[in-house]
Amino acid sequence: MRDPAKKYFNCSDRERAIFEAGIKLGTIYHQYVGVPVNLSNLKSLENAMRESMMVQPFVKNAVVTIDPDVVKKRQGVYKYITLTGEMLHVSVTIKYGKEQITAKLSYVPEMDYPLMYLDGGE
């Protein structure tokens, strides 16, 4: 894919791929956390999140899962809860130039934090 913005980036292809992954994961987190979720819309929400990443530049693959056990456990009187970072498991693979990286968003219990990080690589 031709990149008209390439001239604005003073970095390697790997660094640009990592930058792009951060944009995608940050978008997922900040756009969807707080959305109402229950077991009836869980799969469609996962699919919407995945598809929104797949249309963005340089995305080769994306996987989104929402932990159904957390959703089941926390449903309140109205039978839904709001999506939190603790429920998300997201993986995005970016290909930029000759570089390909995979980045993830997952809740890390010992940190009590939904962490965005680079996977071991491909």
N, C-alpha and C positions, 0 to 999 in steps of 0.2 A: 504494500500500500504506500503510495506517495504521501509524504507528510509535509504539508505547506508550513507547518509551525516549526519544523526542524531547526531553522536558522535562529530561533529564539532560545534554544536550549544549548548551553555550553556543557555538555556531558556525554558520557559514553552511551551506547545503545542499552547496556545493562542498567545503568542509572536511570535512563528514560523509562525503561520497562518497569522498574521499581516505582518510579514516580507515578506512572499511569495506574499501577495496581493500587497505590495509596489513594488516588482519586476515586477509583471505583469502589473500594471498600468503605471509604469515608462517606461516599454518597449513599451506599446501602444503609449504613448505620444511621446517619443523620436524617435520612429521608423516611425510613420505615419504623424506627423505634418510636413507640407510642401508638402504633396502629392497633385497632381492636382485632383480637384473634381468638378463635376457639377451634375445636376440632373440625368443624364444618368448612372453615375457610383456610385452614392451614396449608393444604396442598396448593390451592390457587394463589395464595400469598407467596409461597416459596417460588412458584412458577413465575409470577409477576416480577419478583425480585431478580430472578435469574435472567429473564428476558430483558429486563431493563439494563442489565450489565452487558448482555450479548450484543446489543446494538451499538455499544460504545466502541470507539476506535481501538484497535490492537488486541481486542479480547479474543482469545482462541477457545476458551472454555470457562464455564462458571457452574458451580454447584452451590445450591442453597438448601439448607435444612433447618427447620425449626423444631426444637426438642418437644415432641408431643407429651412426654411425661411431665414436663414443667407446666405445659398448658393444662393438662388434666388435673394436676395437683392444685393449681391455683385458681380455678374457675370460681367466681363468686356467685352471688345470688342471681345475677343477670346472665350467667353462663358464658361470660367472656372475660378476658383480661387484656391488658395492653402489652404489646410486644416489648421485650427488654433485650439488652445485649446478652444477657445470660442464656437466652433461648437460641441464639443464632450460631450456626456453623456454616461459614461461607468460605469458598475456595474460588480463586480466579487465576486463570493462566493467561499471561500476557506474552505476546510475541512482538518484539520491536527489532527491526533489522534482523540480525542473525542471533539475537539473544531471546531466550524464553525463560520466564520465571513464573513461579506459582506463589501467591500470597494468600494468607488465610486470616479470617476473623473468627476467633473462638473464645469462649469464656474460659479463663484460667482460674480454677477455684482457689489455689494457694495465693493468688494475687487479688482475688475477688474483683476481677476486672475482665471486660471483653477486649482482648488483645488483638491487634492487627500486626502480623509478622510475616517474614519470608519463610516459606517452606524450605526444606532441604535442597531444593533445586531439581532440575530435570536434565 
